[in-house]
Amino acid sequence: MKSDLQWMQAQVAALRDVTPTVREFELRPEAGFAASYEPGAHLQVQVMTAQGRLQTRSYSLVGEGDGQCWRIAVKRLDDGRGGSLAMWQLAPGDRLQVSAPQNHFPLDLSAPGYLLVAGGIGITPLVLMAQRLGAHAKRSGVPVKMLYGARHAGEFGYLPHLQEALGEGVAAHEGSAPIDFAAAIAELPPGGQLYTCGPVPMLEAVKRAWEAAGRAPADLRFETFGSSGRLATQAFTVRIPRHDLAITVPADCTLLEALDAAGVQTLWDCKRGECGLCAMDVLAVDGEVDHRDVFLSADEKAATTRICACVSRAVGTLTLDSAYRAD
């Protein structure tokens, strides 16, 4: 299943480095009008890698729009699949295909309190949330707090914007020391909501603290664009007995993309390891699976009986089943 996207051409209007590894892009759609959007929205962007492979990547929209341009921020990943490096090669005036804004991470303004948790580049969808919630808090008195983690001080992109919106409600955590999510959750009023985006290990820690506090699962909202994984990204082999097929998944290609190129139809939606629609049955593993999703539970990942084809990978050889059944 493929999402019904509306594509258009956009021009790179301006660039600026938010941190040494994060670059912000202002994209001006050539239709002349950048549609409005709500907190949590993102764009799909098509970019050509150095290997000549067209990739579609998702990037959160950053901050309030001006009706003329959309702003996204891209973290440079030298050991990634090539999409971020291709984006970093763009210059003002270059053109690329983008989608209209989509939103799978909407903000609900009816809660009695809010906690925002961001890690690294995961700050991007939360900037506009912080701005909207800061204004909401001034009107309603609803408490809003934010935890923002980064490896070092130079990686706190957008911190001034957050402090302007939330003042002392923003707590910046530098380094690798664990953040006390339990204490922050304990301060959240009953029925309060937590919105989080960042690395998968951080998201898993937030989920564990939320569950331990006995909070309602529906009040924890999160988004991820996949994890870089535990294992180095490399090519691996996939066998699909039902199709009498063996394919190689290159290092710069997802399992989902490789299956599609080989003619194996696979259901998908989010392509970020969140919805689980692309999960496939694992029949055998000769090597190791690198789960990079946030859909499967810890027990499911340990059992290695399913894999989310959109983001997860392997080292060695996987044998998978597909949904195909002969008529």
HELIX and SHEET records of a PDB file:
HELIX    1   1 GLY A   83  TRP A   88  1                                   6    
HELIX    2   2 GLY A  120  ILE A  123  5                                   4    
HELIX    3   3 THR A  124  SER A  140  1                                  17    
HELIX    4   4 ALA A  153  GLU A  155  5                                   3    
HELIX    5   5 LEU A  159  LEU A  166  1                                   8    
HELIX    6   6 GLY A  167  GLY A  169  5                                   3    
HELIX    7   7 PHE A  181  ALA A  186  1                                   6    
HELIX    8   8 VAL A  200  ALA A  212  1                                  13    
HELIX    9   9 PRO A  217  ASP A  219  5                                   3    
HELIX   10  10 PRO A  241  HIS A  243  5                                   3    
HELIX   11  11 LEU A  255  ALA A  261  1                                   7    
HELIX   12  12 ALA A  298  ALA A  303  1                                   6    
SHEET    1   A 6 LEU A  54  SER A  60  0                                        
SHEET    2   A 6 ALA A  41  MET A  48 -1                                        
SHEET    3   A 6 ARG A  95  SER A  99 -1                                        
SHEET    4   A 6 TRP A   7  THR A  19 -1                                        
SHEET    5   A 6 VAL A  22  PRO A  29 -1                                        
SHEET    6   A 6 TRP A  70  LYS A  75 -1                                        
SHEET    1   B 3 LEU A  54  SER A  60  0                                        
SHEET    2   B 3 ALA A  41  MET A  48 -1                                        
SHEET    3   B 3 GLN A 102  ASN A 103 -1                                        
SHEET    1   C 5 VAL A 170  GLU A 174  0                                        
SHEET    2   C 5 VAL A 144  ALA A 150  1                                        
SHEET    3   C 5 TYR A 114  GLY A 119  1                                        
SHEET    4   C 5 GLN A 193  CYS A 197  1                                        
SHEET    5   C 5 LEU A 220  GLU A 223  1                                        
SHEET    1   D 5 LEU A 245  VAL A 249  0                                        
SHEET    2   D 5 PHE A 236  ILE A 240 -1                                        
SHEET    3   D 5 ARG A 313  LEU A 320  1                                        
SHEET    4   D 5 ALA A 279  ASP A 290 -1                                        
SHEET    5   D 5 ARG A 306  CYS A 308 -1                                        
END                                                                             
